[in-house]
């Protein structure tokens, strides 16, 4: 661009700025906080950098591992850089430590054909290589076990769970521990669980909650190898498999949640919790589960602080650990802050990856619908419109919900999430930057709006109301499984 053109362009630009100023449209500073927060996230948001830090640079963050410690140090440092107040760790005890060892399996019926497996977390090792016939137990429901109970002694059980619905998924999560106890009682040596992932990807998770050791050595086995075994069994052939799993189990250890705050200007004693779990399973780097949620929490804090916004109430940002082992960190948080529960206005949790936002799970609380609709109307351009009343105890919402606190979990497009959940393929490239920014903007704008509204968002349910809600949503069994319900 030559000098004459540059001068002319600058003159026109200055003239237009003056004209716009005298025309008196709202300046950015006069826009609603929701619009300003969304604009900050989209223009200068650091959520992708946070995502890369946690999943590319640190990687697997299994609770109790070196990766988990590095992640805690990283988020503490970032909270300090952002300028949050009251940054600290809140430790809690975990009864059993666990470290993955080598795991191998082979089909020995015809030679010694390798099978692709990986151990589930917090499951014991085998006592050296073990060999047994494979016995199918279908989806692993009690009636499936009873049908073959007489064949299980000295055998290796093969389960192929069904997971076509949320109810089936929750059943699998919360009943596999009892399945293992039943199998052990029947004399089974180990359990193989069919992976539902394509292309020989394996899935892993704990079997027991509260970081207790599972009853049996348990492995994920590739979908393709399951098909091979099933075809052989369909031909009425005896199928024998050798397993060798070498996990290391140890004593109790200490993990911690990491917290920081933006103190409220008028009602600092009232608290809005914004949280996600920092830990991951250990087959992959845990980008969508749940570095994405952790990155969103950090960016929510950064965006609000960067804009100089100070809400009426305190926003407390919490990165939980121990979620994968049964929401241990969030359960510990609620126990530690029991005297603050009446002053905890709401808990907002993000834990379904980086897919575009669609609305909120209200966890069985239709009484919150009008207020949630009002919140979503301020950023409807992000695609937020749906309220899902289904309740589940699948993430760090559970303990807050059991306390009767209004609990919102971000409802997101799950397309990119479940195919790679708890696998080696849960990597940064699965996050679409624009969809992810939309999630973060929705979380941040909602958190600020709840913290800044003149009246309180929702109300805390009474004990009787919580019991009624638990019965209606059938979530009480899930709460009992994770130790947050009598």
C-alpha positions in Angstrom: 0.0 0.0 0.0 1.5 3.4 -1.0 1.7 6.5 1.3 -1.2 8.4 -0.4 -3.6 5.5 -0.2 -2.5 4.7 3.4 -3.2 8.4 4.4 -6.6 8.3 2.7 -7.5 5.0 4.3 -6.6 6.3 7.8 -8.7 9.5 7.3 -11.7 7.4 6.3 -11.2 5.1 9.2 -11.0 7.9 11.7 -14.1 9.6 10.2 -16.1 6.4 10.4 -15.1 5.8 14.0 -16.2 9.4 14.9 -19.5 8.9 13.0 -20.2 5.6 14.8 -19.5 7.2 18.1 -21.9 10.1 17.5 -24.5 7.6 16.2 -24.5 6.3 19.8 -24.7 2.5 19.3 -23.7 0.4 22.3 -19.9 0.2 22.7 -18.4 -3.2 23.7 -18.3 -1.9 27.3 -22.0 -1.3 27.2 -22.9 -4.8 25.9 -24.3 -7.4 28.2 -21.8 -9.4 30.2 -22.9 -12.5 28.3 -22.1 -10.9 25.0 -18.7 -9.5 26.2 -17.7 -12.9 27.7 -18.7 -14.8 24.5 -16.8 -12.2 22.4 -13.7 -12.6 24.6 -13.8 -16.4 24.3 -14.1 -16.3 20.5 -11.6 -13.5 19.9 -8.9 -14.2 22.5 -9.9 -17.5 24.2 -7.0 -19.8 25.3 -9.1 -22.9 25.6 -7.3 -24.7 22.7 -3.9 -23.9 24.3 -5.2 -25.3 27.6 -6.4 -28.4 25.8 -3.1 -28.9 24.2 -1.2 -28.3 27.5 -3.2 -31.0 29.3 -3.5 -33.6 26.6 -0.5 -33.1 24.3 2.2 -31.9 26.7 1.1 -33.7 29.8 -1.0 -36.6 28.4 -2.5 -39.3 30.5 -3.6 -38.0 33.9 -4.6 -41.2 35.8 -5.3 -40.3 39.4 -2.2 -40.9 41.4 0.2 -40.8 38.4 3.0 -38.4 37.6 0.8 -37.0 34.8 -1.9 -36.2 37.3 0.6 -34.3 39.5 2.0 -32.4 36.5 -1.6 -31.4 35.6 -2.3 -30.1 39.1 0.9 -28.1 39.0 0.0 -26.7 35.6 -3.5 -25.5 36.5 -2.2 -24.0 39.8 0.3 -22.0 37.8 -2.4 -20.9 35.3 -4.8 -19.9 38.1 -2.0 -17.7 39.5 -1.3 -16.1 36.1 -5.0 -15.4 35.6 -5.1 -13.7 39.0 -7.6 -15.8 40.9 -7.9 -15.6 44.6 -7.6 -18.3 47.3 -5.7 -20.8 45.0 -5.0 -24.0 46.8 -5.2 -27.8 46.8 -7.7 -29.7 48.9 -6.3 -33.2 49.5 -8.3 -36.4 50.0 -7.2 -40.0 50.6 -7.6 -42.9 48.1 -7.3 -46.4 49.6 -5.5 -48.3 46.9 -2.8 -47.2 44.4 -2.6 -48.9 41.0 -0.2 -48.9 38.1 -0.7 -50.5 34.7 1.7 -53.3 33.8 2.1 -55.4 30.6 -0.9 -57.5 29.5 -0.9 -60.2 26.9 -3.5 -62.7 25.6 -3.4 -65.4 23.1 -5.8 -67.9 21.5 -4.1 -71.2 22.0 -6.8 -73.5 20.5 -5.1 -73.2 17.1 -1.5 -72.4 17.7 -0.8 -69.3 19.7 -2.6 -66.4 18.1 -2.2 -63.0 19.8 -5.3 -61.2 20.9 -5.4 -57.4 21.5 -6.2 -56.6 25.1 -5.6 -53.9 27.8 -6.3 -54.2 31.5 -9.1 -52.3 33.1 -7.8 -49.9 35.7 -7.8 -50.9 39.4 -8.0 -54.6 38.5 -5.6 -57.2 39.9 -2.9 -59.0 38.1 -3.1 -62.7 37.2 -0.8 -65.0 39.2 1.4 -65.5 36.2 -0.1 -66.8 32.9 -3.5 -68.4 33.3 -5.3 -70.6 30.8 -9.0 -71.4 30.6 -11.9 -72.0 28.2 -13.8 -69.0 27.1 -17.4 -68.9 28.3 -19.8 -66.3 26.9 -22.0 -64.5 29.4 -23.9 -62.2 27.0 -24.4 -58.7 28.4 -23.4 -59.9 31.9 -26.8 -59.5 33.5 -27.6 -61.9 36.4 -29.7 -64.1 34.2 -26.8 -64.5 31.8 -24.5 -65.6 34.5 -27.0 -68.1 35.9 -27.5 -69.7 32.5 -23.8 -70.8 32.4 -22.9 -70.9 36.1 -22.0 -74.6 35.9 -19.4 -73.9 33.2 -17.6 -71.0 34.8 -15.2 -72.8 37.2 -11.7 -72.4 35.8 -13.0 -70.5 32.8 -12.4 -67.0 31.4 -15.7 -65.2 31.0 -16.5 -63.1 27.9 -19.0 -60.3 28.2 -20.5 -58.3 25.4 -22.4 -55.4 27.1 -25.2 -53.7 25.3 -24.9 -49.9 25.3 -27.5 -48.5 22.9 -29.1 -46.1 25.4 -28.1 -44.0 28.4 -29.9 -46.5 30.7 -27.9 -49.4 29.3 -24.7 -47.5 29.6 -25.4 -46.6 33.3 -26.4 -50.2 34.0 -23.0 -51.4 32.6 -21.1 -48.9 34.7 -22.9 -49.6 37.9 -23.4 -53.3 37.8 -20.1 -54.7 36.5 -18.6 -54.8 40.0 -21.4 -57.1 41.2 -20.9 -59.2 38.0 -17.3 -59.8 38.9 -18.2 -60.9 42.4 -20.8 -63.3 40.9 -18.2 -64.7 38.4 -15.6 -65.1 41.1 -18.1 -67.0 43.3 -18.8 -69.3 40.4 -15.0 -70.0 40.0 -14.1 -67.9 37.0 -10.5 -67.0 36.6 -10.9 -63.6 34.8 -13.2 -61.5 32.8 -12.8 -60.2 29.2 -15.2 -57.3 28.2 -15.7 -56.7 24.6 -14.7 -53.2 23.5 -17.4 -51.3 21.6 -14.8 -49.3 19.7 -14.0 -49.9 16.0 -10.6 -50.7 14.5 -9.2 -52.7 17.4 -9.4 -49.8 19.8 -9.6 -50.8 23.4 -11.6 -49.2 26.3 -10.6 -49.0 29.9 -12.2 -47.8 33.2 -12.3 -48.9 36.8 -14.6 -51.8 37.7 -15.2 -50.8 41.3 -15.9 -47.3 42.7 -14.1 -45.6 45.5 -10.8 -46.9 44.0 -11.3 -50.4 45.4 -9.7 -53.3 43.7 -11.9 -55.3 41.4 -12.7 -58.9 42.2 -11.0 -60.4 39.1 -8.4 -59.6 36.5 -10.4 -57.8 33.9 -9.4 -56.8 30.4 -10.8 -55.0 27.4 -10.6 -57.1 24.2 -10.8 -55.8 20.7 -14.1 -56.0 19.0 -12.6 -57.8 16.0 -11.1 -60.5 18.3 -14.4 -60.9 20.0 -15.9 -61.7 16.6 -13.2 -64.4 16.1 -13.9 -66.0 19.4 -17.7 -65.9 18.9 -17.4 -67.5 15.4 -15.4 -70.4 16.9 -17.8 -70.8 19.8 -20.7 -70.9 17.3 -19.0 -73.9 15.7 -19.2 -75.6 19.1 -15.4 -75.7 19.4 -13.6 -75.4 22.7 -11.9 -72.0 22.7 -9.0 -71.7 25.1 -7.2 -68.4 25.9 -4.1 -67.6 27.9 -4.0 -64.4 29.8 -1.0 -62.7 31.5 -1.7 -59.4 33.3 1.0 -57.7 35.4 -0.5 -54.7 37.1 1.0 -53.3 40.3 -1.3 -52.7 43.3 -0.1 -50.7 46.4 -1.4 -48.9 49.5 -3.3 -45.7 50.0 -2.2 -42.3 48.7 -3.3 -38.7 48.6 -4.8 -36.9 45.6 -6.3 -33.4 45.6 -8.7 -31.0 44.0 -7.3 -27.6 42.8 -9.5 -24.5 43.4 -9.4 -20.8 42.8 -11.9 -18.0 43.1 -13.2 -14.7 41.8 -14.7 -13.2 45.0 -18.2 -11.7 44.8 -18.6 -7.9 45.2 -21.9 -8.0 47.1 -22.6 -11.5 48.3 -19.1 -13.2 48.5 -20.4 -15.8 51.0 -22.7 -17.2 48.2 -20.8 -19.5 45.8 -21.3 -20.7 42.3 -19.1 -23.8 41.6 -17.7 -24.2 38.0 -16.0 -27.5 37.7 -14.6 -30.4 35.6 -12.4 -33.4 36.3 -8.7 -33.0 35.6 -7.9 -36.7 35.8 -8.3 -39.1 32.9 -8.0 -42.8 32.1 -4.6 -43.9 30.9 -4.8 -45.5 27.5 -4.8 -42.1 25.8 -4.2 -38.4 26.6 -7.8 -37.8 27.6 -8.4 -34.7 25.4 -12.2 -34.9 25.3 -12.5 -36.7 28.6 -11.9 -34.4 30.2 -9.1 -32.0 29.3 -11.8 -30.2 27.4 -13.9 -29.5 30.5 -10.8 -28.5 32.5 -9.7 -26.1 29.7 -13.2 -24.7 29.7 -13.1 -24.0 33.4 -9.7 -22.3 33.1 -10.9 -20.2 30.1 -14.1 -19.2 32.0 -11.9 -17.8 34.7 -9.5 -16.1 32.3 -12.2 -14.5 30.2 -14.1 -13.1 33.2 -10.9 -11.8 34.8 -9.6 -10.4 31.5 -12.8 -8.3 31.1 -12.6 -7.0 34.6 -16.0 -8.3 35.5 -16.8 -8.9 39.2 -20.0 -10.8 39.9 -22.3 -10.3 42.9 -21.5 -13.8 44.2 -18.2 -15.7 44.3 -17.4 -18.0 41.5 -15.3 -20.9 42.6 -13.4 -22.8 39.9 -12.7 -26.4 40.9 -10.6 -29.0 39.0 -11.4 -32.4 40.5 -9.3 -35.5 40.5 -10.5 -39.1 41.1 -13.6 -38.7 38.9 -12.8 -41.8 36.9 -12.6 -43.9 40.1 -16.1 -42.9 41.2 -16.2 -39.1 41.5 -13.9 -39.3 44.5 -12.7 -35.6 44.3 -16.2 -34.1 44.0 -17.5 -36.3 46.8 -14.6 -35.2 49.0 -15.2 -31.5 48.0 -18.8 -31.8 49.2 -17.8 -33.4 52.5 -15.1 -30.8 53.0 -17.5 -27.9 52.3 -20.5 -29.3 54.0 -21.0 -26.1 56.0 -21.2 -24.1 52.7 -23.9 -26.2 51.0 -26.7 -23.8 52.0 -24.7 -21.0 50.5 -23.8 -22.9 47.3 -26.1 -21.5 44.7 -25.4 -23.8 41.8 -22.8 -26.2 40.4 -22.0 -26.2 36.7 -20.1 -29.1 35.3 -18.7 -29.8 31.8 -17.8 -33.4 30.9 -19.0 -34.4 27.5 -16.1 -33.4 25.3 -15.8 -30.4 23.0 -18.9 -30.9 20.8 -21.2 -27.9 20.2 -23.5 -26.9 23.1 -27.2 -27.8 22.8 -28.5 -26.9 26.3 -28.3 -28.1 29.8 -29.0 -31.3 31.8 -31.1 -30.0 34.8 -30.8 -33.4 36.6 -34.5 -34.0 37.1 -35.3 -30.4 38.1 -38.1 -29.0 35.9 -38.6 -26.3 38.6 -35.4 -24.7 37.0 -36.8 -24.6 33.5 -37.9 -21.0 33.4 -34.6 -19.7 34.8 -32.6 -21.9 32.4 -34.6 -20.7 29.5 -33.9 -17.1 30.5 -30.2 -17.8 30.7 -30.1 -19.5 27.3 -32.0 -16.6 25.7 -29.0 -14.3 26.2 -26.8 -16.5 24.0 -29.2 -18.4 21.8 -27.0 -17.7 18.8 -24.7 -20.4 20.3 -27.3 -23.0 19.5 -28.5 -23.5 23.1 -32.2 -24.3 23.4 -32.8 -27.7 25.0 -33.3 -28.7 28.6 -32.8 -32.4 29.3 -34.4 -33.6 32.6 -32.7 -37.0 32.6 -30.6 -37.5 35.8 -27.4 -39.5 36.1 -24.4 -39.9 38.4 -21.8 -40.2 35.7 -19.7 -37.2 36.5 -18.9 -34.6 39.2 -22.5 -33.4 39.4 -23.5 -36.4 41.5 -22.5 -35.3 45.1 -24.0 -31.7 44.5 -27.2 -33.2 43.2 -27.5 -35.4 46.2 -27.2 -32.3 48.4 -30.2 -30.7 46.6 -28.1 -28.0 45.0 -29.2 -26.9 41.5 -26.8 -28.8 39.2 -26.3 -28.1 35.5 -24.3 -30.3 33.2 -23.6 -28.9 29.8 -25.6 -30.8 27.1 -23.4 -31.2 24.1 -23.3 -32.9 20.7 -21.8 -36.3 21.6 -20.8 -37.3 18.0 -17.1 -36.9 18.5 -17.1 -37.9 22.2 -18.3 -41.5 22.7 -16.4 -43.1 19.8 -13.1 -42.3 21.4 -14.0 -42.2 25.1 -11.3 -43.8 27.2 -9.3 -44.9 24.2 -5.9 -44.1 22.7 -7.8 -42.0 20.1 -9.0 -39.4 22.6 -6.7 -36.7 21.2 -6.8 -32.9 20.6 -7.7 -33.2 16.9 -11.1 -34.5 17.9 -12.0 -31.0 19.2 -13.5 -28.6 16.6 -12.2 -25.2 17.6 -15.4 -23.3 16.8 -17.7 -25.8 18.5 -15.3 -25.9 21.5 -15.3 -22.1 21.8 -19.1 -22.2 21.7 -19.1 -24.6 24.7 -16.7 -22.5 26.6 -18.7 -19.3 25.9 -21.9 -21.0 27.0 -20.3 -22.2 30.2 -18.7 -18.9 31.0 -21.7 -16.7 30.2 -24.0 -19.0 32.3 -21.7 -19.1 35.3 -21.3 -15.3 35.3 -25.1 -14.8 34.9 -26.0 -17.1 37.8 -23.4 -15.5 40.0 -24.4 -11.9 39.1 -28.2 -12.1 39.1 -30.0 -10.1 41.7 -32.1 -13.0 42.9 -30.8 -16.5 43.7 -30.8 -19.1 41.0 -33.2 -21.9 41.9 -33.1 -23.2 45.5 -31.6 -26.0 47.5 -34.0 -29.0 47.9 -34.9 -30.4 51.3 -33.8 -33.9 52.2 -37.3 -35.2 51.6 -37.4 -33.5 48.2 -34.0 -35.1 47.3 -35.3 -38.5 48.3 -38.3 -38.0 46.1 -36.2 -36.9 43.2 -33.9 -39.9 43.7 -36.8 -42.3 43.6 -38.4 -40.6 40.5 -35.2 -40.5 38.5 -33.9 -43.9 39.8 -30.6 -42.4 40.6 -30.4 -43.5 44.2 -28.7 -46.8 43.3 -26.0 -44.9 41.5 -25.5 -42.6 44.4 -25.2 -45.6 46.8 -22.6 -47.3 44.5 -20.3 -44.3 44.7 -20.8 -43.8 48.4 -22.8 -40.6 48.5 -26.2 -42.0 49.5 -27.2 -44.2 52.5 
